[in-house]
Amino acid sequence: MNHERTARRPRTYLNVDFEKKDHAKRHGAQWDVQRKSWYVLGDVPEELVNYVTPDPLQASLARLGATLAADAAERTKSSLRRPPPGDEQADFFVPTLYDVATKDSRSIMDVAVFRLSKKDKRAGETIRYDLTDGYVEVKAGPDGMASVWDYDIVLMAISHLTEAMNRYRDGRGEKPGLIFRPHVSEILKFCRRSDGGRQYEEIEGALDRLKNTTIKIVRTTRKGRGSRLMREAQAEGLIGNYKTVSYADTGRVAMVEVEIPGWIYREVVEAENPEVLTVHPAFFLIEPGIGRFLYRVARRAAGKGEARWAFRTIYERSGSAGTFKEFCRLLRGIIAVNDLPEYGLSEVPGKEGPTLVMAYRNAVPSIESDQAEGG
């Protein structure tokens, strides 16, 4: 004879105050002596739905889900900030100081000659990058090391100088000098920043850090076949001297005069083939410092194709003061978002560990693509 086992009805516990116990009992609630709590078996009557105690496991899972969702949102947060109001491109035929193609010095694009953190000033610190034929040292002054955002002013100076030199070569202007005189509003427009808040005042602080951050480049080369090895050392600031003109009543900076350092001037003006590369306008909208550095590396190494760098190499070239583990976490966050201008990012295994693939988004497949790991 078969006996059907009666299904055990689940217990649902209730959060019932003392004065509501009679109400609970009337609608089928029972008292659990061990847990000292009211409960109902099976379906919860409509009159007691509002008294249901959240299941601890479900509550924990809900909290865990919320935490994971928050982490995912953080990982997928766009690397690009919103452009400021009025950021639209000027008419093509109107020659303005800020509406020129952004240029950068190719020779230093694969190392960070600045700090990537907004918080850590790194005053008085030195970063050294060992290269195959020498090394690069970045030394900070007492005001702190220049940041990747301070460097926007250097990008503007390089871009202005390149544009002026192109006009000179075409017979449409005079040979540019060392002095660059932009209005502060032009700097903000060029760097795609709003003109509100303390932007004007912060420019003078940026100039202090740029002037007092020194780049020392040491190279070991042979000048000719069979000649002796020669060591060449050169050190200059990210900018030379500077001067600001402010309104006496408000202290608001109006005009800036920046001396372009010799290493930039020689590279753009005196070199037969200037070592500068065009930078995408959206570069200025990249918010994370690491994101900006990655774009510069990709622009230098991948160009219109593809390049692969080991995570460890990127970490060493970034000058990061954090741990390699933390750097990898931030790097993977940027890879997950994958919204840097021009270049797609992905992670693959490599001989030296995890490797970043930087691929130009509109690249035509070519066997000449730079596939080397490292720099």
C-alpha positions as CSV (number, residue, x, y, z in Angstrom):
1,M,0.0,0.0,0.0
2,N,1.5,3.4,-1.0
3,H,1.4,6.2,1.4
4,E,1.7,9.7,0.0
5,R,3.9,11.8,2.1
6,T,2.3,15.1,3.0
7,A,4.5,18.0,1.8
8,R,5.9,20.1,4.6
9,R,4.6,23.6,4.5
10,P,7.4,26.3,4.8
11,R,7.5,28.6,7.8
12,T,7.4,32.4,7.2
13,Y,8.5,34.4,10.3
14,L,6.8,37.6,11.2
15,N,7.9,40.7,13.0
16,V,4.9,41.3,15.3
17,D,4.8,43.8,18.2
18,F,3.2,42.7,21.5
19,E,0.1,44.8,20.9
20,K,-0.5,43.1,17.5
21,K,-0.2,39.5,18.7
22,D,-3.9,38.9,18.9
23,H,-4.3,40.2,15.4
24,A,-1.6,37.8,14.3
25,K,-3.2,34.8,16.1
26,R,-6.6,35.6,14.5
27,H,-5.1,35.2,11.1
28,G,-3.3,31.9,11.8
29,A,0.1,33.0,13.2
30,Q,1.7,30.6,15.7
31,W,4.4,31.2,18.3
32,D,7.9,29.6,17.9
33,V,9.1,29.0,21.5
34,Q,12.8,28.4,20.5
35,R,13.1,31.5,18.2
36,K,10.6,33.5,20.2
37,S,9.0,34.7,17.1
38,W,5.6,34.5,15.4
39,Y,5.3,32.5,12.1
40,V,2.7,31.2,9.7
41,L,2.7,27.9,7.7
42,G,2.3,28.0,4.0
43,D,0.9,31.0,2.2
44,V,1.0,34.3,4.2
45,P,-2.5,35.8,4.7
46,E,-2.9,39.2,3.1
47,E,-3.6,40.7,6.6
48,L,-0.1,39.6,7.7
49,V,2.0,40.4,4.6
50,N,3.3,43.7,6.1
51,Y,4.7,41.8,9.1
52,V,6.9,39.3,7.2
53,T,10.5,39.3,8.5
54,P,13.0,39.4,5.7
55,D,14.8,36.1,5.2
56,P,18.4,36.6,6.5
57,L,19.9,34.7,3.6
58,Q,17.8,36.6,1.1
59,A,18.7,39.9,2.8
60,S,22.4,38.9,2.6
61,L,22.1,38.0,-1.0
62,A,20.4,41.3,-1.7
63,R,23.2,43.2,0.0
64,L,25.8,41.2,-1.9
65,G,23.9,41.9,-5.2
66,A,23.9,45.6,-4.5
67,T,27.6,45.6,-3.7
68,L,28.4,43.7,-6.9
69,A,26.2,46.0,-8.9
70,A,28.0,49.0,-7.4
71,D,31.4,47.4,-8.2
72,A,30.2,46.7,-11.8
73,A,29.0,50.3,-12.2
74,E,32.4,51.5,-11.0
75,R,34.2,49.3,-13.4
76,T,32.0,50.3,-16.3
77,K,32.1,54.0,-15.5
78,S,33.2,55.9,-18.6
79,S,36.8,57.1,-18.8
80,L,35.7,60.3,-20.5
81,R,34.2,63.2,-18.7
82,R,31.4,65.3,-20.3
83,P,32.7,68.2,-22.4
84,P,32.0,71.6,-21.0
85,P,29.2,73.8,-22.4
86,G,30.2,75.8,-25.5
87,D,32.9,73.2,-26.4
88,E,31.8,72.9,-30.0
89,Q,34.5,73.2,-32.6
90,A,35.0,76.7,-34.0
91,D,34.3,77.3,-37.7
92,F,37.1,75.9,-39.9
93,F,38.0,79.2,-41.5
94,V,38.4,81.1,-38.3
95,P,42.0,80.8,-37.1
96,T,42.0,80.8,-33.3
97,L,44.8,80.0,-31.0
98,Y,43.0,77.1,-29.4
99,D,41.5,75.5,-32.6
100,V,44.7,73.8,-33.8
101,A,45.5,70.1,-33.9
102,T,46.8,68.9,-30.6
103,K,50.4,67.7,-30.8
104,D,52.7,65.8,-28.4
105,S,56.4,65.0,-28.3
106,R,56.9,61.5,-29.7
107,S,60.2,61.1,-27.8
108,I,58.6,61.0,-24.4
109,M,55.2,59.5,-25.1
110,D,56.1,56.0,-23.8
111,V,57.1,57.1,-20.3
112,A,55.2,59.2,-17.9
113,V,57.1,62.5,-17.4
114,F,54.4,63.5,-14.8
115,R,52.4,62.0,-12.0
116,L,49.1,60.2,-12.8
117,S,47.5,60.8,-9.4
118,K,45.5,64.0,-8.5
119,K,45.9,63.4,-4.8
120,D,49.6,62.4,-4.4
121,K,51.7,65.5,-5.1
122,R,55.0,63.6,-4.9
123,A,56.9,66.7,-3.9
124,G,60.7,66.3,-4.1
125,E,60.4,62.7,-5.5
126,T,62.4,61.3,-8.4
127,I,61.1,58.7,-10.9
128,R,63.6,56.8,-13.0
129,Y,62.9,54.9,-16.2
130,D,65.6,52.6,-17.4
131,L,65.7,52.2,-21.2
132,T,67.8,50.1,-23.6
133,D,70.2,52.9,-24.4
134,G,70.0,55.0,-21.2
135,Y,67.4,56.3,-18.8
136,V,65.0,59.1,-18.1
137,E,64.7,60.8,-14.7
138,V,61.7,62.9,-13.6
139,K,62.5,65.1,-10.6
140,A,59.8,67.0,-8.8
141,G,60.2,70.4,-7.1
142,P,58.9,71.5,-3.7
143,D,55.5,72.4,-5.1
144,G,54.9,68.8,-6.3
145,M,55.5,67.0,-9.5
146,A,53.6,68.2,-12.6
147,S,50.5,66.1,-13.2
148,V,49.3,64.7,-16.5
149,W,46.6,67.4,-16.3
150,D,49.2,70.1,-15.8
151,Y,50.9,68.7,-18.9
152,D,47.9,69.9,-21.0
153,I,49.6,73.3,-21.1
154,V,52.7,71.7,-22.5
155,L,50.5,70.0,-25.2
156,M,49.1,73.4,-26.1
157,A,52.6,74.9,-26.4
158,I,53.8,72.1,-28.6
159,S,50.7,72.4,-30.8
160,H,51.0,76.1,-31.1
161,L,54.7,75.9,-32.0
162,T,54.0,73.1,-34.5
163,E,51.3,75.1,-36.2
164,A,53.4,78.3,-36.3
165,M,56.3,76.4,-37.7
166,N,54.1,74.8,-40.4
167,R,53.0,78.3,-41.4
168,Y,56.6,79.5,-41.5
169,R,57.6,76.6,-43.8
170,D,54.7,77.4,-46.1
171,G,55.8,81.1,-46.3
172,R,52.7,82.3,-44.4
173,G,54.3,83.6,-41.2
174,E,57.5,84.4,-39.3
175,K,59.7,81.8,-37.6
176,P,58.3,81.3,-34.1
177,G,60.3,82.2,-31.0
178,L,60.5,80.7,-27.6
179,I,57.8,82.8,-26.0
180,F,54.2,81.6,-26.0
181,R,51.5,84.1,-24.8
182,P,48.0,82.6,-24.6
183,H,45.1,84.1,-22.8
184,V,43.9,82.0,-19.9
185,S,40.5,81.6,-21.5
186,E,42.3,80.2,-24.6
187,I,44.1,77.6,-22.5
188,L,40.8,76.5,-20.9
189,K,39.2,76.3,-24.3
190,F,42.1,74.3,-25.8
191,C,42.1,71.9,-22.9
192,R,38.3,71.5,-23.1
193,R,37.8,72.8,-19.5
194,S,35.0,75.0,-18.2
195,D,35.9,78.5,-17.2
196,G,34.1,78.3,-13.9
197,G,35.3,77.6,-10.3
198,R,39.0,78.0,-9.6
199,Q,40.3,77.1,-13.0
200,Y,42.0,80.5,-13.5
201,E,43.7,80.3,-10.2
202,E,44.8,76.7,-10.6
203,I,46.7,77.5,-13.8
204,E,49.3,79.4,-11.9
205,G,49.9,76.4,-9.6
206,A,50.2,74.2,-12.7
207,L,52.8,76.5,-14.1
208,D,54.8,76.3,-10.9
209,R,54.8,72.5,-11.0
210,L,55.7,72.4,-14.7
211,K,58.6,74.8,-14.3
212,N,60.0,72.9,-11.3
213,T,59.6,69.4,-12.7
214,T,62.9,68.5,-14.4
215,I,63.3,65.9,-17.1
216,K,66.8,64.4,-17.4
217,I,67.5,62.2,-20.4
218,V,70.7,60.2,-20.5
219,R,71.6,58.3,-23.7
220,T,74.6,56.2,-24.6
221,T,75.4,56.1,-28.3
222,R,78.1,55.7,-30.9
223,K,78.5,58.7,-33.3
224,G,80.1,56.6,-36.0
225,R,81.3,53.1,-36.9
226,G,84.1,52.1,-34.7
227,S,83.9,55.2,-32.6
228,R,83.9,55.2,-28.8
229,L,80.7,55.0,-26.8
230,M,79.5,58.4,-25.8
231,R,77.2,59.3,-22.9
232,E,75.0,62.3,-23.4
233,A,73.0,63.8,-20.5
234,Q,70.4,66.6,-20.9
235,A,68.1,68.1,-18.3
236,E,65.4,70.8,-18.7
237,G,62.1,71.7,-17.1
238,L,58.7,70.8,-18.7
239,I,58.5,74.6,-19.3
240,G,61.1,77.4,-18.9
241,N,60.3,80.7,-17.2
242,Y,56.8,81.9,-17.0
243,K,54.9,85.1,-16.2
244,T,51.2,85.7,-15.4
245,V,49.2,88.9,-15.5
246,S,46.3,89.1,-13.1
247,Y,43.5,91.6,-12.4
248,A,44.6,93.5,-9.2
249,D,41.1,93.8,-7.8
250,T,40.1,90.1,-8.2
251,G,43.4,88.3,-8.5
252,R,42.1,86.5,-11.5
253,V,44.8,85.5,-14.0
254,A,44.2,87.0,-17.4
255,M,47.3,86.5,-19.5
256,V,50.1,83.9,-19.4
257,E,53.6,84.1,-20.9
258,V,55.4,80.7,-21.1
259,E,59.0,80.1,-22.3
260,I,59.0,77.0,-24.4
261,P,61.9,74.8,-23.1
262,G,64.8,74.1,-25.4
263,W,64.2,70.4,-25.9
264,I,60.7,71.1,-27.3
265,Y,61.8,74.0,-29.4
266,R,64.7,72.0,-30.9
267,E,62.5,69.0,-31.6
268,V,59.8,71.1,-33.4
269,V,61.7,74.0,-35.0
270,E,65.2,72.8,-35.7
271,A,64.6,69.1,-36.5
272,E,64.4,68.3,-40.2
273,N,61.5,65.9,-39.4
274,P,59.8,67.0,-36.2
275,E,59.1,64.2,-33.8
276,V,55.5,65.1,-33.0
277,L,52.2,63.2,-33.2
278,T,48.7,64.4,-33.5
279,V,46.5,63.7,-30.4
280,H,42.8,63.1,-30.6
281,P,40.7,66.1,-29.2
282,A,38.9,63.7,-26.8
283,F,42.2,63.1,-25.0
284,F,41.4,66.1,-22.8
285,L,38.1,64.4,-21.7
286,I,39.9,61.3,-20.4
287,E,39.4,61.4,-16.7
288,P,41.7,58.8,-15.1
289,G,45.4,59.6,-15.2
290,I,46.2,56.0,-16.2
291,G,43.7,56.3,-19.1
292,R,45.6,59.3,-20.4
293,F,48.9,57.5,-20.1
294,L,47.5,54.5,-21.9
295,Y,46.3,56.7,-24.8
296,R,49.7,58.2,-25.1
297,V,51.4,54.8,-25.2
298,A,48.9,53.5,-27.7
299,R,49.3,56.6,-29.9
300,R,53.1,56.2,-29.8
301,A,53.4,52.4,-30.1
302,A,50.3,51.3,-32.1
303,G,49.9,54.2,-34.4
304,K,47.4,53.1,-37.0
305,G,47.9,49.4,-36.2
306,E,48.4,47.3,-33.1
307,A,50.8,47.0,-30.2
308,R,51.1,44.7,-27.2
309,W,52.7,45.7,-23.9
310,A,53.0,43.5,-20.8
311,F,51.1,44.9,-17.8
312,R,54.4,44.9,-15.9
313,T,56.0,47.1,-18.6
314,I,53.1,49.5,-18.5
315,Y,53.3,49.7,-14.7
316,E,57.1,50.4,-14.8
317,R,56.7,53.1,-17.5
318,S,53.8,54.8,-15.7
319,G,55.8,55.9,-12.7
320,S,52.9,54.8,-10.5
321,A,53.5,55.0,-6.7
322,G,50.9,52.3,-6.0
323,T,51.3,48.5,-6.0
324,F,51.4,46.4,-9.2
325,K,48.2,44.6,-8.0
326,E,46.3,47.9,-7.6
327,F,47.6,49.2,-10.9
328,C,46.4,46.0,-12.6
329,R,43.0,46.4,-11.0
330,L,42.7,50.0,-12.4
331,L,44.0,48.9,-15.8
332,R,41.5,46.1,-16.1
333,G,38.7,48.6,-15.2
334,I,39.7,50.8,-18.1
335,I,39.9,47.7,-20.4
336,A,36.4,46.7,-19.3
337,V,35.0,50.2,-20.2
338,N,37.1,50.3,-23.4
339,D,36.1,53.8,-24.4
340,L,39.5,55.5,-25.0
341,P,39.5,57.6,-28.2
342,E,40.8,55.8,-31.3
343,Y,42.1,52.6,-29.6
344,G,40.4,49.5,-28.5
345,L,41.9,47.7,-25.4
346,S,41.9,44.0,-24.6
347,E,43.9,41.6,-22.3
348,V,45.6,38.5,-23.5
349,P,48.1,36.1,-21.9
350,G,51.7,36.8,-22.7
351,K,55.2,35.5,-22.1
352,E,55.7,38.1,-19.4
353,G,52.3,37.7,-17.8
354,P,49.0,39.5,-18.6
355,T,49.4,41.6,-21.8
356,L,47.5,44.7,-23.1
357,V,46.6,44.7,-26.7
358,M,46.1,48.3,-28.1
359,A,44.5,48.3,-31.5
360,Y,43.6,51.2,-33.7
361,R,39.8,51.0,-34.1
362,N,39.9,51.6,-37.9
363,A,43.1,49.7,-38.6
364,V,43.5,47.6,-41.8
365,P,45.1,44.2,-40.8
366,S,48.7,44.3,-41.7
367,I,51.7,42.0,-41.1
368,E,53.7,45.2,-40.3
369,S,51.7,45.8,-37.1
370,D,53.8,46.2,-34.0
371,Q,53.3,43.0,-32.2
372,A,56.2,43.2,-29.8
373,E,55.6,42.9,-26.1
374,G,57.0,45.7,-24.0
375,G,58.4,48.9,-25.3
